[in-house]
Amino acid sequence: MTTVFVLAGSLLLYKMIGAMGVSLFATWLASARAALATMFLFTAVSHFAPMRKDLIAMVPPSFPRPDILVFVTGIAELAGAVGLMYPPTRFWAACGLIALLLAMFPANVSAAKRRVQLRGRTVTPLWLRIPMQVLFIAWALAVR
């Protein structure tokens, strides 16, 4: 749920900065793109921080080398976030992030069913996770 707050909060922040005359954030689309990049930078950092252990626990037990999967998905999130902000790679970055969201969804389902803990709290339940995933995918489609 924190990711939704990061997404919405950064959207408003970038739009306010744009209203103050910073041309990079002059439009809602540009601000929305930067907000999505910010959200993915935020989530990517957790793949390399103390929360890494919790993310490894989210990976379904049947998947091999969850530590490598968490590392690779963190790198992919970083690359996608940067790629969104660079016009020649924007489309492919958005497509890659959508593919990543779809690929990671089984881990979210598994974690919710197993009631895995993230920072001491149970992961987002599926009834909320599914609409969040749809929001993130729709947002990526909108800013590509």
Phi, psi and omega per residue, in radians:
M1 nan -0.529 3.118
T2 -1.004 -0.628 -3.117
T3 -1.085 -0.621 3.107
V4 -1.137 -0.704 3.113
F5 -1.168 -0.671 3.083
V6 -1.110 -0.768 3.141
L7 -1.076 -0.914 -3.099
A8 -1.186 -0.756 -3.127
G9 -1.126 -0.739 3.134
S10 -1.224 -0.574 3.052
L11 -1.019 -0.851 -3.141
L12 -1.131 -0.712 3.117
L13 -1.080 -0.834 -3.133
Y14 -1.135 -0.648 3.128
K15 -1.171 -0.662 3.075
M16 -1.135 -0.715 3.094
I17 -1.089 -0.726 3.081
G18 -1.071 -0.702 3.123
A19 -1.147 -0.393 3.103
M20 -1.480 0.022 3.028
G21 1.917 0.027 3.100
V22 -1.376 1.907 -2.999
S23 -1.100 -0.478 3.137
L24 -1.010 -0.528 -3.111
F25 -1.997 0.521 -3.054
A26 -1.194 -0.498 -3.087
T27 -1.982 2.795 3.060
W28 -1.086 -0.668 -3.132
L29 -1.089 -0.818 3.129
A30 -1.107 -0.701 3.119
S31 -1.178 -0.683 3.118
A32 -1.147 -0.673 3.108
R33 -1.112 -0.822 3.133
A34 -1.129 -0.628 3.116
A35 -1.128 -0.731 3.111
L36 -1.145 -0.716 3.084
A37 -1.069 -0.728 3.115
T38 -1.081 -0.764 3.131
M39 -1.053 -0.775 -3.140
F40 -1.223 -0.565 3.026
L41 -1.119 -0.739 3.114
F42 -1.042 -0.823 -3.124
T43 -1.256 -0.592 -3.135
A44 -1.113 -0.687 -3.115
V45 -1.019 -0.630 -3.118
S46 -1.120 -0.378 3.126
H47 -1.232 -0.265 -3.078
F48 -2.161 0.135 -3.092
A49 -1.928 -3.109 3.140
P50 -0.957 -0.448 3.127
M51 -1.210 -0.150 -3.139
R52 -0.900 -0.719 -3.134
K53 -1.050 -0.716 3.111
D54 -1.132 -0.700 3.131
L55 -1.159 -0.650 3.077
I56 -1.085 -0.681 3.127
A57 -1.158 -0.412 3.135
M58 -1.266 -0.443 -3.095
V59 -1.137 2.300 3.131
P60 -0.938 2.415 -3.089
P61 -0.989 -0.452 -3.116
S62 -1.343 -0.202 -3.128
F63 -1.450 2.372 3.130
P64 -1.334 2.624 3.025
R65 0.802 1.109 -3.134
P66 -1.028 -0.496 3.114
D67 -1.111 -0.707 3.118
I68 -1.233 -0.687 3.115
L69 -1.066 -0.725 3.118
V70 -1.152 -0.720 3.098
F71 -1.073 -0.858 -3.095
V72 -1.116 -0.735 3.134
T73 -1.178 -0.568 3.060
G74 -1.124 -0.766 3.092
I75 -1.103 -0.728 3.140
A76 -1.110 -0.694 3.098
E77 -1.129 -0.749 3.090
L78 -1.060 -0.834 -3.136
A79 -1.083 -0.738 3.126
G80 -1.118 -0.727 3.135
A81 -1.092 -0.791 3.111
V82 -1.152 -0.758 -3.120
G83 -1.076 -0.553 3.099
L84 -1.088 -0.528 -3.037
M85 -1.570 -0.086 -3.112
Y86 -1.937 1.903 -2.997
P87 -0.854 -0.737 -3.124
P88 -1.134 -0.381 -3.107
T89 -1.910 -0.023 -3.023
R90 -0.945 -0.877 -3.099
F91 -1.046 -0.855 -3.096
W92 -1.219 -0.562 3.075
A93 -1.128 -0.790 3.113
A94 -1.077 -0.773 3.108
C95 -1.075 -0.734 3.116
G96 -1.116 -0.711 3.120
L97 -1.173 -0.652 3.068
I98 -1.102 -0.797 3.105
A99 -1.061 -0.698 3.124
L100 -1.125 -0.770 3.103
L101 -1.033 -0.738 3.118
L102 -1.171 -0.706 -3.125
A103 -1.192 -0.576 -3.113
M104 -1.481 -0.188 -3.098
F105 -1.009 -0.711 3.088
P106 -1.007 -0.596 3.085
A107 -1.154 -0.679 3.108
N108 -1.149 -0.714 3.108
V109 -1.124 -0.837 3.141
S110 -1.047 -0.774 -3.125
A111 -1.121 -0.711 3.128
A112 -1.148 -0.741 3.139
K113 -1.157 -0.622 -3.126
R114 -1.545 -0.049 3.133
R115 0.975 0.823 3.120
V116 -1.144 2.590 3.138
Q117 -1.705 2.351 2.985
L118 -2.081 2.076 -3.102
R119 0.904 0.682 3.080
G120 1.446 0.021 3.123
R121 -2.102 2.570 3.098
T122 -1.118 2.444 -3.136
V123 -1.003 2.841 -3.141
T124 -0.993 2.249 3.137
P125 -1.164 2.723 -3.067
L126 -1.040 -0.618 -3.119
W127 -1.086 -0.383 3.086
L128 -1.795 -0.592 -3.117
R129 -1.103 -0.736 -3.096
I130 -1.076 -0.871 3.082
P131 -1.080 -0.580 3.096
M132 -1.114 -0.783 3.120
Q133 -1.070 -0.726 3.109
V134 -1.083 -0.746 3.100
L135 -1.035 -0.838 -3.107
F136 -1.096 -0.726 3.137
I137 -1.168 -0.787 3.121
A138 -1.082 -0.698 3.131
W139 -1.096 -0.784 3.129
A140 -1.097 -0.686 3.082
L141 -1.109 -0.666 -3.085
A142 -1.237 -0.557 -3.037
V143 -1.730 0.003 -3.074
R144 -1.162 nan nan
